[in-house]
Amino acid sequence: MDKDKLPEKNNEEKFLLKYFLWRIHNNETTQKEKNVIELLKQSYEPARGTRRLTDKELKQAITRNRKQIMKEIGTSQYSKGKTIRRIPLVIGSSAAAIALLLILLTFPFIKDPSLTDTTAIPLESSLIEKQFTTGNDMKKIVLADGSTIFLNQGTTISLRQGKFNAHTREIWLDEGEAFFDVKKEASRPFIVHTPNGISTQVLGTSFNIRAYAQLEEQVISVNTGRVQVYDEKENKIILDPDYKVSVKNGNNEFVAGKTDARNISAWRSGTIMLEQATIREVAFRLKQAFNITLIYDHAVNDNERIVTSFTLNTPQEEVLTTICKLYNVHYKRNNNRVELIK
């Protein structure tokens, strides 16, 4: 083929896109580009029942997403004046290459098994922010990489601009409690950011994070694998299975210890575990589980902690009686308002 110089700016992006696709088709990509393509292959799982795109639709999608494609492949290595081959864009042989790019740009989606099918919930593009919020119900979502997140009541999870793609997997737990079952990908660590600059990083594991604003601390516990928890000041701790770390809000003090991680994450099946819980957490869980407002001023010391558990099906009177025995108090109830009395 004849060689010529790179076209002027108004055609440059279109030509570079064609050249990049040609390099994929002819196996002339760099190792870094091959790694990205392989990650795209691994992370792509089309929604059940979704039809294949036609060649025309592939072309149209490339046109719509050209700017983002150029951002991904970069232009620094193709400076003006460099002599390269001009390769026409042939859909027939390059459809697979185009489809790979579309995986990155058009198909980053979240599947929600709580729906009647594995329905795909597409993100508008890799640049938008997507939020998932629960009210009084729990929710389960599956990310594009196959990782699963269970959201407890009153929880908000965010995907932020450009932070969950072929290069990185970052999630924001803005509020609440979530259990993460992460697919292992050594080249793409999975990071969960929580309030006060706390981050939890894993490669492939399952773990629970509780980060309700109403409570005085965040708690990260590990079911399987290993996680590293760190803050903005580079304080960090590594946790193995059945270990947890409590992080005090305000001073970010890390306090680690043994736990039964299965109990902590048992809320997914309706069991509430109160492990060294303060009266504030007890009140929070009663409100969450039964819509009970607990009044405890002067009856219970804020620093006193208890250990107990109950299910969402446990009779409320039984739960209240058990809590009162542990605190050595009585209670008086008026509808959903319960007052603890010394």
C-alpha positions as CSV (number, residue, x, y, z in Angstrom):
1,M,0.0,0.0,0.0
2,D,1.1,3.5,-0.6
3,K,2.4,5.5,2.3
4,D,1.5,9.1,3.0
5,K,1.5,11.5,5.9
6,L,-1.1,11.9,8.6
7,P,-4.1,14.0,7.6
8,E,-4.9,17.4,9.0
9,K,-6.6,17.8,12.3
10,N,-10.2,17.6,11.0
11,N,-9.6,14.1,9.6
12,E,-6.9,13.0,12.0
13,E,-9.1,11.3,14.6
14,K,-11.0,9.4,12.0
15,F,-7.8,8.2,10.3
16,L,-6.2,7.3,13.6
17,L,-9.2,5.2,14.6
18,K,-9.0,3.3,11.3
19,Y,-5.3,2.8,11.8
20,F,-5.8,1.5,15.3
21,L,-8.4,-1.0,14.2
22,W,-6.1,-2.1,11.4
23,R,-3.3,-2.7,13.9
24,I,-5.6,-4.8,16.1
25,H,-6.7,-6.9,13.1
26,N,-3.1,-7.4,11.9
27,N,-1.8,-8.2,15.4
28,E,0.5,-5.2,15.5
29,T,-0.7,-3.8,18.8
30,T,1.7,-3.1,21.7
31,Q,1.7,-5.4,24.8
32,K,-0.2,-2.8,26.8
33,E,-2.9,-2.6,24.1
34,K,-3.1,-6.4,24.0
35,N,-3.6,-6.4,27.8
36,V,-6.4,-3.9,27.5
37,I,-8.1,-6.0,24.7
38,E,-7.8,-9.1,26.8
39,L,-9.4,-7.4,29.8
40,L,-12.2,-6.3,27.5
41,K,-12.8,-9.8,26.4
42,Q,-12.8,-11.1,30.0
43,S,-15.1,-8.4,31.3
44,Y,-17.7,-8.5,28.5
45,E,-20.8,-10.5,29.1
46,P,-23.8,-9.5,27.0
47,A,-27.2,-9.4,28.5
48,R,-29.4,-12.4,28.0
49,G,-31.5,-12.1,24.8
50,T,-29.6,-9.1,23.5
51,R,-29.2,-9.3,19.7
52,R,-25.9,-8.8,18.0
53,L,-25.2,-5.4,16.5
54,T,-25.1,-5.1,12.7
55,D,-22.1,-3.7,10.9
56,K,-24.0,-0.5,10.3
57,E,-24.7,-0.1,14.0
58,L,-21.1,-0.8,14.8
59,K,-20.0,2.0,12.5
60,Q,-22.6,4.3,14.0
61,A,-21.5,3.6,17.5
62,I,-17.9,4.2,16.6
63,T,-18.9,7.6,15.2
64,R,-20.8,8.5,18.3
65,N,-17.9,7.5,20.6
66,R,-15.0,8.7,18.5
67,K,-13.8,11.3,21.0
68,Q,-13.8,8.8,23.8
69,I,-12.0,6.2,21.7
70,M,-9.3,8.7,20.8
71,K,-8.9,9.5,24.5
72,E,-8.5,5.8,25.2
73,I,-5.9,5.0,22.4
74,G,-4.2,8.4,22.7
75,T,-2.5,10.3,19.8
76,S,1.0,11.0,21.3
77,Q,2.6,8.1,19.5
78,Y,1.2,9.2,16.1
79,S,2.6,12.7,15.8
80,K,2.1,14.8,12.7
81,G,4.5,14.2,9.9
82,K,5.1,10.5,10.9
83,T,4.8,8.3,7.8
84,I,2.3,5.5,8.3
85,R,0.1,3.4,6.1
86,R,-3.4,4.6,5.2
87,I,-5.7,1.7,5.8
88,P,-9.4,1.8,4.8
89,L,-11.9,0.8,7.5
90,V,-13.2,-2.6,6.3
91,I,-16.1,-3.7,8.6
92,G,-16.0,-7.4,7.5
93,S,-12.6,-8.2,8.9
94,S,-12.4,-5.5,11.6
95,A,-15.8,-6.1,13.1
96,A,-14.3,-8.0,16.1
97,A,-11.9,-5.2,16.7
98,I,-14.7,-2.6,16.6
99,A,-16.8,-4.7,18.9
100,L,-13.9,-4.8,21.4
101,L,-13.8,-1.0,21.5
102,L,-17.6,-0.9,21.9
103,I,-17.3,-3.1,24.9
104,L,-15.3,-0.4,26.6
105,L,-17.4,2.5,25.3
106,T,-20.9,1.3,24.9
107,F,-21.4,-1.8,27.1
108,P,-20.2,-1.0,30.6
109,F,-23.4,-2.1,32.4
110,I,-24.7,-3.4,35.7
111,K,-27.0,-6.4,35.8
112,D,-29.5,-6.5,38.6
113,P,-30.6,-10.1,39.5
114,S,-33.3,-8.7,41.7
115,L,-35.2,-8.1,38.5
116,T,-37.2,-10.9,36.9
117,D,-34.3,-11.7,34.5
118,T,-30.6,-10.8,34.3
119,T,-31.7,-7.5,32.8
120,A,-28.9,-5.2,31.7
121,I,-28.9,-1.7,33.0
122,P,-26.7,0.2,30.6
123,L,-24.6,3.1,31.7
124,E,-24.9,6.1,29.3
125,S,-21.2,6.1,28.7
126,S,-18.0,5.4,30.6
127,L,-17.9,9.0,31.7
128,I,-21.2,9.2,33.6
129,E,-21.9,8.7,37.3
130,K,-24.3,5.9,38.2
131,Q,-25.9,5.5,41.6
132,F,-27.8,2.7,43.2
133,T,-29.8,3.4,46.3
134,T,-31.9,1.2,48.6
135,G,-34.7,2.3,50.8
136,N,-36.3,-0.3,53.1
137,D,-35.4,-3.2,51.0
138,M,-32.1,-4.9,50.2
139,K,-30.7,-5.2,46.7
140,K,-28.2,-7.3,44.7
141,I,-26.3,-6.0,41.7
142,V,-23.8,-7.6,39.5
143,L,-21.1,-5.5,37.9
144,A,-19.8,-5.9,34.3
145,D,-16.7,-7.8,35.6
146,G,-18.9,-10.4,37.3
147,S,-18.4,-9.0,40.9
148,T,-21.5,-9.0,43.1
149,I,-22.6,-6.4,45.6
150,F,-25.3,-6.9,48.1
151,L,-26.8,-3.6,49.4
152,N,-28.4,-3.4,52.8
153,Q,-31.2,-1.0,53.6
154,G,-30.4,2.7,53.4
155,T,-27.4,2.2,51.2
156,T,-26.0,4.2,48.3
157,I,-23.3,2.9,45.9
158,S,-21.8,5.1,43.1
159,L,-19.8,4.4,40.0
160,R,-17.9,7.6,39.1
161,Q,-16.6,9.0,35.9
162,G,-14.0,6.8,34.2
163,K,-13.4,4.7,37.4
164,F,-14.8,1.4,36.4
165,N,-13.4,0.2,33.1
166,A,-10.7,-1.9,31.5
167,H,-8.0,-0.3,33.6
168,T,-9.5,0.2,37.0
169,R,-12.3,-0.9,39.2
170,E,-13.3,1.7,41.8
171,I,-16.6,1.9,43.7
172,W,-17.9,4.5,46.1
173,L,-19.9,3.3,49.1
174,D,-21.4,6.7,49.9
175,E,-23.6,5.5,52.7
176,G,-24.8,2.3,54.3
177,E,-23.6,-1.3,54.3
178,A,-22.6,-3.6,51.5
179,F,-21.2,-7.1,51.0
180,F,-18.8,-7.5,48.1
181,D,-17.9,-10.7,46.3
182,V,-15.1,-9.7,43.9
183,K,-14.0,-11.5,40.8
184,K,-10.2,-11.9,40.8
185,E,-8.3,-9.9,38.3
186,A,-4.7,-9.3,39.3
187,S,-4.2,-6.5,36.8
188,R,-7.3,-4.6,38.0
189,P,-7.4,-4.2,41.8
190,F,-10.9,-3.6,43.1
191,I,-11.1,-0.5,45.4
192,V,-14.1,0.6,47.6
193,H,-14.0,4.2,48.8
194,T,-16.0,5.1,51.9
195,P,-16.4,8.4,53.8
196,N,-13.6,10.2,55.6
197,G,-11.0,9.1,53.0
198,I,-11.0,5.4,53.8
199,S,-10.3,2.9,51.0
200,T,-10.4,-0.9,50.9
201,Q,-8.4,-2.6,48.1
202,V,-8.7,-6.3,47.1
203,L,-7.7,-8.5,44.1
204,G,-10.4,-11.2,44.5
205,T,-12.2,-11.8,47.8
206,S,-15.4,-11.3,49.7
207,F,-15.8,-8.8,52.5
208,N,-18.3,-6.6,54.3
209,I,-18.2,-2.8,54.8
210,R,-20.5,-1.0,57.2
211,A,-20.3,2.8,56.8
212,Y,-23.6,4.3,58.0
213,A,-23.4,8.0,58.8
214,Q,-25.5,7.6,61.9
215,L,-22.9,5.3,63.5
216,E,-19.7,6.3,65.1
217,E,-17.4,4.0,63.1
218,Q,-16.9,2.2,59.9
219,V,-16.3,-1.6,60.1
220,I,-14.6,-3.7,57.4
221,S,-14.6,-7.5,57.8
222,V,-13.1,-10.2,55.6
223,N,-14.9,-13.4,54.7
224,T,-12.4,-14.8,52.2
225,G,-9.1,-13.6,50.7
226,R,-7.2,-10.6,51.9
227,V,-7.9,-6.9,51.9
228,Q,-5.9,-3.8,52.6
229,V,-7.6,-0.8,54.3
230,Y,-5.9,2.6,54.1
231,D,-6.6,6.3,54.6
232,E,-5.5,9.5,53.0
233,K,-2.6,9.8,55.4
234,E,-1.2,6.4,54.3
235,N,-2.1,4.6,57.5
236,K,-3.0,1.1,56.4
237,I,-3.7,-2.4,57.7
238,I,-4.0,-5.8,56.0
239,L,-6.8,-8.1,57.0
240,D,-7.1,-11.9,56.6
241,P,-10.3,-13.9,56.8
242,D,-12.3,-13.5,60.0
243,Y,-10.6,-10.3,60.9
244,K,-12.1,-6.9,61.0
245,V,-11.0,-3.3,61.5
246,S,-13.1,-0.5,63.0
247,V,-12.3,3.0,61.9
248,K,-13.5,5.8,64.2
249,N,-15.1,8.6,62.3
250,G,-13.3,11.9,62.9
251,N,-9.9,10.6,63.8
252,N,-9.7,7.6,61.5
253,E,-8.2,5.5,64.3
254,F,-7.8,1.8,63.2
255,V,-8.7,-0.8,65.7
256,A,-8.3,-4.4,64.4
257,G,-9.5,-7.7,65.9
258,K,-10.9,-11.2,65.3
259,T,-14.5,-11.7,64.3
260,D,-16.8,-14.2,62.7
261,A,-17.2,-12.6,59.3
262,R,-20.1,-14.8,58.4
263,N,-22.1,-13.5,61.2
264,I,-21.4,-9.9,60.4
265,S,-22.5,-10.3,56.8
266,A,-25.5,-12.5,57.7
267,W,-27.8,-9.5,57.3
268,R,-28.2,-10.6,53.7
269,S,-30.4,-13.5,54.9
270,G,-32.2,-11.4,57.5
271,T,-30.0,-12.0,60.5
272,I,-28.8,-9.0,62.4
273,M,-25.6,-9.5,64.4
274,L,-24.8,-7.0,67.2
275,E,-21.1,-7.6,68.0
276,Q,-19.7,-5.3,70.7
277,A,-22.5,-2.9,69.7
278,T,-23.1,0.5,71.4
279,I,-26.6,1.6,72.3
280,R,-26.4,3.9,69.3
281,E,-26.0,0.9,67.0
282,V,-28.7,-1.0,68.8
283,A,-31.1,1.9,68.3
284,F,-30.1,2.1,64.7
285,R,-30.7,-1.6,64.0
286,L,-34.1,-1.6,65.7
287,K,-35.2,1.4,63.6
288,Q,-33.9,-0.3,60.5
289,A,-35.4,-3.7,61.2
290,F,-38.7,-2.9,62.9
291,N,-39.2,0.9,62.6
292,I,-38.8,1.2,66.3
293,T,-37.6,4.5,67.8
294,L,-35.5,3.7,70.9
295,I,-35.3,6.3,73.6
296,Y,-32.4,5.6,76.0
297,D,-31.2,8.8,77.5
298,H,-29.8,8.4,81.0
299,A,-30.7,4.7,81.1
300,V,-27.7,3.3,79.2
301,N,-24.0,4.4,79.1
302,D,-23.0,5.3,75.6
303,N,-19.8,3.3,75.9
304,E,-21.4,0.1,77.1
305,R,-21.4,-2.7,74.5
306,I,-23.4,-5.8,74.0
307,V,-23.4,-9.0,71.9
308,T,-26.6,-10.5,70.6
309,S,-28.4,-11.3,67.4
310,F,-31.9,-11.6,66.0
311,T,-33.7,-12.1,62.7
312,L,-36.2,-10.0,61.0
313,N,-38.8,-12.7,61.9
314,T,-38.0,-12.6,65.6
315,P,-41.0,-11.2,67.6
316,Q,-40.2,-7.6,68.5
317,E,-41.1,-8.2,72.2
318,E,-38.5,-11.0,72.4
319,V,-35.8,-8.7,70.9
320,L,-36.6,-5.9,73.3
321,T,-36.7,-8.2,76.3
322,T,-33.3,-9.6,75.4
323,I,-31.7,-6.1,74.9
324,C,-33.1,-5.0,78.3
325,K,-31.7,-8.0,80.1
326,L,-28.2,-7.3,78.6
327,Y,-28.4,-3.6,79.7
328,N,-30.2,-4.4,83.0
329,V,-33.0,-2.0,82.2
330,H,-36.8,-2.2,81.6
331,Y,-38.8,-0.7,78.7
332,K,-42.0,1.1,78.2
333,R,-43.6,0.9,74.7
334,N,-46.1,3.3,73.0
335,N,-46.7,2.0,69.5
336,N,-43.3,2.2,67.7
337,R,-41.7,4.4,70.4
338,V,-39.8,2.4,73.1
339,E,-38.2,4.0,76.1
340,L,-35.6,2.3,78.2
341,I,-35.9,2.8,81.9
342,K,-33.3,2.2,84.6
